[in-house]
Amino acid sequence: MATTLLVPGFDGGGKSHWLSWFEATIPNCTRAVPPDLKSTDLSEWSAMVRWQIDRADDRVFIVAHGFGCLAAVHAASDFPDQVEGAMLVAPFDPDNLRLAWLLPEEPLGFPATIVASSNDPNMRLSKAAFWAGFWSCEFLNAGRVGGIDPAAGLGPWPAGRAMLDEFRRSPSVVSRSAPGREVSHLSRAI
């Protein structure tokens, strides 16, 4: 079974974050944590993700949030044969920090899905859809759930876990609906 590698965003995904719930409930799971959770140094964050991928005993499945999505994509593009897949949740807009030029300019080389929100303060839905298309990822519109984090009312996220489990079972078929208060249904945007 592949290692699940969690890559948090700027705040690190504290104890009330769904990433912590994933970490507690998913077997063979590890969390990549950069030295400085406030840093916007993509190379530093990516180095930490590369280190985790390189030291894994088997393939990894990445679950990333926010700025961690950028680090995960930047690092994983160097290891396409070692990455089983990636679920990129509420990715941070790389143009906000002038980092887009550091990201892959072709399909990722492994199955991936981007889960975005229609009212995410860090990435417009249309921009998230653009990156999904650019990288040949599946794209899921989770509705109006802000940054898909505790500030948006998400702690444990059963709908996200159901998406992850379905994606891992069949990377080419991504869940179109999942139960839950915050995410009552998902729709394919592109």
C-alpha positions in Angstrom: 0.0 0.0 0.0 1.3 3.4 -0.9 2.3 5.9 1.8 -0.1 8.8 2.1 1.9 12.0 2.2 0.1 15.0 3.7 1.4 18.4 2.7 -0.2 21.2 4.7 -0.6 24.9 3.8 0.8 28.0 5.5 -0.8 27.4 8.9 0.3 23.8 9.0 -3.2 22.5 9.4 -3.6 22.5 13.2 -5.3 19.9 15.3 -8.8 21.0 14.1 -7.9 20.8 10.4 -9.2 17.9 8.3 -5.5 17.0 7.4 -5.0 16.1 11.1 -8.1 14.0 11.0 -6.8 12.3 7.8 -3.5 11.7 9.5 -5.2 10.0 12.5 -7.5 7.8 10.4 -5.4 6.8 7.3 -3.0 3.9 7.8 0.6 4.4 6.6 0.3 8.2 6.6 3.0 10.8 7.2 3.0 14.6 7.2 5.6 16.7 5.5 6.2 19.9 7.4 8.5 22.7 6.2 10.9 24.3 8.6 8.9 27.6 8.5 5.2 27.4 7.9 5.0 31.1 7.2 7.7 31.1 4.5 6.7 31.6 0.9 10.0 30.0 -0.4 8.6 27.3 -2.7 12.1 25.8 -3.2 12.3 25.2 0.6 8.8 23.7 0.8 9.5 21.5 -2.3 12.8 20.2 -0.9 10.9 18.9 2.1 8.3 17.1 -0.1 11.1 15.7 -2.3 12.8 14.4 0.8 9.6 12.6 1.9 9.0 11.1 -1.5 12.6 10.0 -1.8 12.7 8.3 1.6 9.4 6.4 1.2 9.7 2.7 1.1 7.1 2.5 -1.7 5.1 4.8 -3.9 3.3 7.8 -2.3 -0.1 9.3 -2.7 -0.1 13.0 -2.0 -2.8 14.9 -0.2 -2.0 18.6 -0.2 -3.8 21.8 0.9 -3.3 25.5 0.0 0.4 26.5 -0.5 1.3 22.8 0.1 -0.3 22.0 -3.3 2.3 24.2 -5.1 5.1 22.5 -3.2 3.7 19.1 -3.8 3.3 19.6 -7.6 6.7 21.3 -7.9 8.4 18.4 -6.0 6.4 15.5 -7.4 7.0 16.4 -11.0 10.6 15.2 -10.4 9.3 11.8 -9.2 6.4 10.8 -11.5 7.1 7.1 -11.2 7.1 7.2 -7.4 3.8 9.2 -7.1 0.7 7.0 -7.3 -1.6 10.1 -7.4 -2.3 13.5 -5.8 -5.4 15.2 -4.3 -4.8 18.9 -4.3 -7.3 20.7 -2.1 -7.8 24.5 -2.3 -4.5 25.2 -4.1 -3.0 28.6 -3.5 -2.9 30.9 -6.5 0.8 30.8 -7.6 0.4 34.2 -9.4 -0.3 35.8 -6.0 3.4 35.2 -5.2 4.8 35.2 -8.7 5.6 31.5 -8.5 3.8 30.2 -11.6 7.0 30.0 -13.6 8.4 27.4 -11.1 5.5 25.0 -11.7 5.3 22.2 -14.3 4.3 23.4 -17.8 3.0 20.0 -18.9 0.7 17.2 -17.5 1.9 16.0 -14.2 2.7 12.4 -15.2 0.5 10.9 -12.5 -3.2 10.9 -11.8 -4.4 14.0 -9.9 -7.5 15.9 -8.9 -7.9 19.5 -7.8 -10.7 20.2 -5.4 -11.5 23.9 -5.3 -14.1 26.2 -3.7 -16.2 28.8 -5.5 -15.4 31.3 -2.7 -11.8 30.4 -1.8 -10.0 33.7 -0.8 -6.7 32.4 -2.2 -7.7 31.1 -5.6 -10.6 31.9 -8.0 -12.5 28.8 -9.1 -11.8 29.6 -12.7 -8.1 29.8 -12.0 -8.1 26.5 -10.2 -10.0 25.0 -13.2 -7.3 26.5 -15.5 -4.5 24.7 -13.5 -6.5 21.4 -13.5 -6.8 21.6 -17.3 -3.1 22.7 -17.7 -1.9 19.7 -15.7 -4.5 17.3 -17.1 -6.1 16.8 -13.6 -9.7 16.0 -12.7 -11.4 19.1 -11.3 -14.0 19.2 -8.6 -16.0 22.2 -7.5 -16.8 21.7 -3.9 -19.2 24.6 -3.8 -19.0 27.6 -1.3 -16.6 26.2 1.3 -14.0 29.0 1.5 -10.5 27.7 1.8 -11.7 24.2 2.7 -10.3 24.6 6.1 -11.4 25.2 9.8 -12.0 28.9 9.0 -14.7 27.7 6.6 -16.2 25.4 9.2 -14.4 22.2 8.2 -12.8 20.0 10.8 -13.1 16.3 10.1 -14.1 16.1 6.4 -15.8 12.8 5.7 -16.8 14.0 2.1 -13.1 14.7 1.4 -12.1 11.3 2.8 -14.7 9.6 0.6 -13.3 11.5 -2.4 -9.8 10.4 -1.5 -10.8 6.7 -1.0 -12.7 6.6 -4.3 -9.8 8.3 -6.1 -7.3 5.9 -4.7 -9.4 2.9 -5.7 -9.9 4.2 -9.3 -7.8 7.3 -10.1 -9.6 7.8 -13.4 -13.0 8.0 -11.7 -13.4 10.8 -9.3 -16.4 11.1 -6.9 -19.1 13.4 -8.2 -21.1 13.4 -5.0 -20.3 13.0 -1.3 -22.4 13.4 1.8 -21.6 16.1 4.3 -22.9 19.4 5.7 -20.3 21.6 4.0 -20.1 19.7 0.7 -23.5 18.4 -0.2 -22.6 17.7 -3.8 -19.7 18.1 -6.1 -19.9 19.0 -9.8 -17.4 18.6 -12.5 -16.3 22.0 -13.8 -14.4 21.0 -16.8 
